[in-house]
Amino acid sequence: MNLRRFLHRTWLRIASHGRKPTFLIIGAARCGTTSLFHYLAGHPQVAVPRTKEIHFFDFQYEKGIDWYMKCLASTKTQTGSRGTPTVCGEASPYYIFHPHAIQRIRMDLPEVKLIALLRNPVDRAYSHYWHMMRLGHESLSFEEAVAREPERLAGELERTAADASYHSYALVRHSYVMRGIYADQFARVLRHFPRSQVKILRSENLYADPQRAFDEVADFLGIERCAIAGPQNMTAVTEGTGAWVPPPMGRGVRRQLAEFFRPHNQRLYELLGRDFAWGRE
């Protein structure tokens, strides 16, 4: 074990009083990560930070593991009929996309369990777009944003990969299409983690039957199954009651994106040995 890894693990033990992150929800963005995080927060055997996205392994890594563990140390203590928390973790959905995050996670938390939610990339792109609109980071129409994405992101992924300290706002805000190419992201995940440490949920299944999906996650984490605490409606969890609903996507751009993603989805199906049936729901 090299010195850096030894020091990291020592800090993990000290700062967390023997507890280190058991799981990480690594993405993808706009795929139900907020809902799953809140469901886990309500489980009596799960401890999570008060803030959902710590972003340590992507944007805050230079702050060091001590800073990270202090964020986790603020985890609320939960009690219940099933006892005190036995697992803890956080959710930062940019981890799966960031060029350095997965390798950093492997180095610092080699035994951690990773949870990923994947949504039809066409719908994920549209949700991402409207999220940026609501935050004031987008002014183009969806069709224009898709058309201009290659221009907006030119060289940004390569620069981020080459310079670990570089933070690209363009990649965060305008990667509507690029972030839906899941096969490339999972190829990186599986280079660093065995498949047994990765749980992949189809977002559409979480939306359709939250309790069943939550039970799958509980089994994966080795905790007892329990009823979801709070609302199971995705909109109620992530946006609040009376949330604004975006207009339907134009048929032309939907067809265009579906055709673009078709070969990339097929690569993902072959990589994971699983057909997500996007476009055939």
C-alpha positions as CSV (number, residue, x, y, z in Angstrom):
1,M,0.0,0.0,0.0
2,N,1.5,3.4,-1.0
3,L,1.8,6.2,1.5
4,R,-1.0,8.3,0.0
5,R,-3.5,5.5,0.3
6,F,-2.4,4.6,3.8
7,L,-2.9,8.2,4.9
8,H,-6.3,8.4,3.2
9,R,-7.5,5.3,5.0
10,T,-6.1,6.5,8.3
11,W,-8.1,9.7,8.0
12,L,-11.2,7.8,7.1
13,R,-11.0,5.8,10.3
14,I,-10.2,8.9,12.5
15,A,-12.6,11.4,11.0
16,S,-15.5,9.1,10.9
17,H,-14.9,7.3,14.2
18,G,-14.5,4.0,12.3
19,R,-17.2,4.7,9.8
20,K,-16.3,5.2,6.2
21,P,-18.8,5.7,3.3
22,T,-20.5,2.4,2.6
23,F,-22.2,3.5,-0.6
24,L,-22.2,6.4,-3.2
25,I,-25.0,7.3,-5.5
26,I,-22.8,8.3,-8.5
27,G,-25.5,9.4,-11.0
28,A,-26.7,9.9,-13.5
29,A,-28.1,13.5,-13.1
30,R,-31.8,13.9,-13.7
31,C,-32.4,10.2,-13.3
32,G,-34.0,10.0,-9.9
33,T,-31.0,10.4,-7.6
34,T,-32.7,13.0,-5.4
35,S,-35.6,10.7,-4.8
36,L,-33.5,7.7,-4.0
37,F,-31.3,9.8,-1.6
38,H,-34.4,10.9,0.3
39,Y,-35.8,7.4,0.5
40,L,-32.5,6.2,1.9
41,A,-32.4,9.2,4.3
42,G,-35.7,7.9,5.8
43,H,-34.3,4.4,6.4
44,P,-33.4,3.8,10.1
45,Q,-30.3,1.9,9.2
46,V,-28.9,4.5,6.8
47,A,-27.0,7.7,7.6
48,V,-26.6,10.4,5.0
49,P,-25.3,14.0,5.1
50,R,-27.8,16.8,5.4
51,T,-26.6,18.1,2.1
52,K,-27.2,15.7,-0.8
53,E,-24.3,16.5,-3.1
54,I,-20.9,16.9,-1.4
55,H,-19.1,16.7,-4.8
56,F,-15.8,15.7,-3.2
57,F,-14.5,13.3,-5.8
58,D,-15.2,15.7,-8.7
59,F,-15.0,19.4,-7.6
60,Q,-13.7,19.4,-4.1
61,Y,-10.9,16.8,-4.1
62,E,-8.2,19.3,-3.5
63,K,-9.7,20.1,-0.1
64,G,-8.6,16.7,1.1
65,I,-10.1,13.7,2.8
66,D,-10.3,15.4,6.2
67,W,-12.7,18.0,4.7
68,Y,-14.7,15.2,3.1
69,M,-15.0,13.2,6.3
70,K,-16.1,16.3,8.2
71,C,-18.9,16.6,5.7
72,L,-19.9,13.0,6.4
73,A,-19.4,13.4,10.1
74,S,-22.3,15.9,10.1
75,T,-24.5,13.0,9.2
76,K,-27.6,13.0,11.3
77,T,-28.0,10.2,13.8
78,Q,-31.1,8.1,13.2
79,T,-32.7,5.6,15.5
80,G,-35.6,3.3,15.1
81,S,-37.0,-0.2,15.7
82,R,-34.2,-1.6,13.5
83,G,-31.4,0.2,15.5
84,T,-28.8,2.8,14.7
85,P,-27.4,3.3,11.2
86,T,-25.2,0.5,9.8
87,V,-24.4,2.1,6.4
88,C,-23.7,5.6,5.4
89,G,-23.1,7.4,2.1
90,E,-23.8,10.3,-0.1
91,A,-25.1,11.2,-3.6
92,S,-23.2,13.3,-6.1
93,P,-24.6,12.5,-9.6
94,Y,-21.7,14.1,-11.5
95,Y,-19.3,11.4,-10.3
96,I,-20.2,9.0,-13.0
97,F,-19.4,11.5,-15.7
98,H,-16.3,13.3,-14.3
99,P,-13.1,11.9,-15.9
100,H,-11.3,11.5,-12.6
101,A,-14.0,10.8,-10.0
102,I,-14.3,7.0,-10.4
103,Q,-10.5,6.5,-10.2
104,R,-10.3,8.7,-7.1
105,I,-13.2,6.7,-5.5
106,R,-11.4,3.5,-6.2
107,M,-8.2,4.7,-4.7
108,D,-9.8,6.1,-1.5
109,L,-12.8,3.8,-1.0
110,P,-12.0,0.5,-2.8
111,E,-14.7,-1.4,-1.0
112,V,-17.5,1.1,-1.4
113,K,-20.7,0.1,-3.2
114,L,-21.8,2.3,-6.1
115,I,-25.4,2.9,-7.1
116,A,-26.3,4.3,-10.5
117,L,-29.7,5.2,-11.9
118,L,-30.0,5.3,-15.7
119,R,-32.9,7.0,-17.6
120,N,-33.7,7.0,-21.3
121,P,-31.1,9.4,-22.4
122,V,-33.5,11.3,-24.6
123,D,-35.7,12.1,-21.5
124,R,-32.7,12.7,-19.4
125,A,-31.4,15.3,-21.8
126,Y,-34.7,17.2,-21.9
127,S,-35.0,17.1,-18.0
128,H,-31.4,18.4,-17.8
129,Y,-32.2,21.2,-20.2
130,W,-35.2,22.4,-18.3
131,H,-33.3,22.2,-15.0
132,M,-30.7,24.6,-16.5
133,M,-33.5,26.9,-17.7
134,R,-35.0,27.1,-14.2
135,L,-31.5,27.9,-12.8
136,G,-31.0,30.6,-15.4
137,H,-28.0,28.9,-17.1
138,E,-29.7,28.4,-20.4
139,S,-31.3,30.8,-22.9
140,L,-31.5,28.7,-26.1
141,S,-34.4,26.6,-27.2
142,F,-33.9,22.8,-26.6
143,E,-33.4,22.3,-30.3
144,E,-30.8,25.0,-30.5
145,A,-29.0,23.8,-27.4
146,V,-28.8,20.2,-28.8
147,A,-27.5,21.6,-32.1
148,R,-24.9,23.8,-30.5
149,E,-23.7,21.3,-27.9
150,P,-20.6,20.1,-29.8
151,E,-19.6,23.7,-30.3
152,R,-20.2,24.7,-26.6
153,L,-18.3,21.6,-25.3
154,A,-15.5,21.5,-27.8
155,G,-12.3,20.5,-25.9
156,E,-13.9,20.7,-22.5
157,L,-13.9,17.0,-21.7
158,E,-10.4,16.6,-22.9
159,R,-9.2,19.5,-20.9
160,T,-10.9,18.2,-17.8
161,A,-9.3,14.8,-18.3
162,A,-5.8,16.4,-18.8
163,D,-6.0,18.9,-15.9
164,A,-7.4,17.4,-12.7
165,S,-7.8,20.9,-11.2
166,Y,-9.9,22.2,-14.1
167,H,-13.6,22.7,-13.5
168,S,-15.8,23.0,-16.6
169,Y,-19.0,24.9,-16.1
170,A,-19.9,24.1,-19.7
171,L,-19.8,20.4,-19.1
172,V,-22.0,20.7,-16.0
173,R,-24.5,22.9,-17.6
174,H,-24.8,22.0,-21.3
175,S,-23.8,18.3,-21.6
176,Y,-27.4,17.4,-22.4
177,V,-26.5,14.8,-25.0
178,M,-23.0,13.9,-23.9
179,R,-24.0,12.7,-20.5
180,G,-26.5,10.3,-22.0
181,I,-23.7,8.3,-23.6
182,Y,-23.7,5.9,-20.7
183,A,-21.6,3.2,-22.3
184,D,-18.4,5.3,-22.1
185,Q,-19.1,6.2,-18.5
186,F,-19.7,2.6,-17.4
187,A,-16.7,1.3,-19.3
188,R,-14.7,3.6,-16.9
189,V,-16.6,2.4,-13.9
190,L,-16.0,-1.3,-14.6
191,R,-12.3,-0.7,-15.2
192,H,-12.0,0.3,-11.6
193,F,-14.8,-1.7,-9.8
194,P,-16.0,-5.2,-10.0
195,R,-19.6,-5.6,-11.2
196,S,-20.6,-7.0,-7.8
197,Q,-20.0,-3.6,-6.2
198,V,-22.2,-1.7,-8.7
199,K,-26.0,-1.6,-8.6
200,I,-27.7,-0.2,-11.7
201,L,-31.3,0.9,-11.5
202,R,-33.5,1.7,-14.5
203,S,-35.0,5.1,-13.6
204,E,-38.3,4.2,-15.3
205,N,-38.6,1.3,-12.9
206,L,-38.0,3.6,-9.9
207,Y,-40.6,6.0,-11.2
208,A,-43.2,3.2,-11.8
209,D,-42.6,1.3,-8.5
210,P,-40.5,3.1,-6.0
211,Q,-40.9,0.6,-3.2
212,R,-39.8,-2.3,-5.3
213,A,-36.7,-0.4,-6.5
214,F,-36.0,0.7,-2.9
215,D,-36.1,-2.9,-1.8
216,E,-33.5,-3.8,-4.4
217,V,-31.2,-1.1,-3.1
218,A,-31.7,-2.3,0.5
219,D,-30.8,-5.9,-0.5
220,F,-27.7,-4.6,-2.3
221,L,-26.6,-2.6,0.7
222,G,-27.3,-5.4,3.1
223,I,-29.9,-3.6,5.2
224,E,-33.5,-4.6,6.0
225,R,-36.3,-3.8,3.6
226,C,-38.7,-1.2,5.0
227,A,-41.5,1.0,3.7
228,I,-40.5,4.2,2.1
229,A,-40.9,7.1,4.5
230,G,-42.7,10.2,2.9
231,P,-44.1,10.7,-0.6
232,Q,-43.3,8.2,-3.3
233,N,-44.2,10.6,-6.2
234,M,-41.1,11.6,-8.0
235,T,-42.2,15.2,-8.6
236,A,-43.3,15.6,-5.0
237,V,-39.9,14.5,-3.7
238,T,-37.7,16.5,-6.1
239,E,-39.7,19.6,-6.9
240,G,-42.4,19.9,-4.2
241,T,-46.1,20.0,-4.6
242,G,-47.6,22.1,-7.5
243,A,-44.4,21.7,-9.5
244,W,-44.2,23.2,-13.0
245,V,-44.2,20.6,-15.7
246,P,-42.3,21.4,-18.9
247,P,-44.0,21.3,-22.3
248,P,-43.7,18.1,-24.4
249,M,-40.6,17.6,-26.4
250,G,-40.9,18.3,-30.1
251,R,-41.3,15.1,-32.2
252,G,-38.6,16.0,-34.6
253,V,-35.9,16.5,-32.0
254,R,-37.1,13.4,-30.1
255,R,-36.7,11.3,-33.2
256,Q,-33.3,12.8,-33.9
257,L,-32.0,12.1,-30.4
258,A,-33.5,8.6,-30.3
259,E,-31.6,7.8,-33.5
260,F,-28.4,9.3,-32.2
261,F,-28.5,7.3,-29.0
262,R,-29.6,4.0,-30.5
263,P,-26.0,2.7,-31.2
264,H,-24.7,4.0,-27.8
265,N,-27.6,2.4,-26.0
266,Q,-26.8,-0.9,-27.8
267,R,-23.2,-0.6,-26.6
268,L,-24.4,-0.2,-23.1
269,Y,-26.7,-3.2,-23.3
270,E,-23.8,-5.3,-24.5
271,L,-21.5,-4.0,-21.9
272,L,-23.9,-4.7,-19.0
273,G,-25.6,-7.7,-20.5
274,R,-28.9,-6.0,-20.0
275,D,-31.5,-4.5,-22.3
276,F,-33.1,-1.3,-20.9
277,A,-35.7,-1.2,-23.6
278,W,-35.5,2.5,-24.1
279,G,-37.8,3.5,-26.9
280,R,-39.9,0.4,-26.6
281,E,-41.6,1.3,-23.3
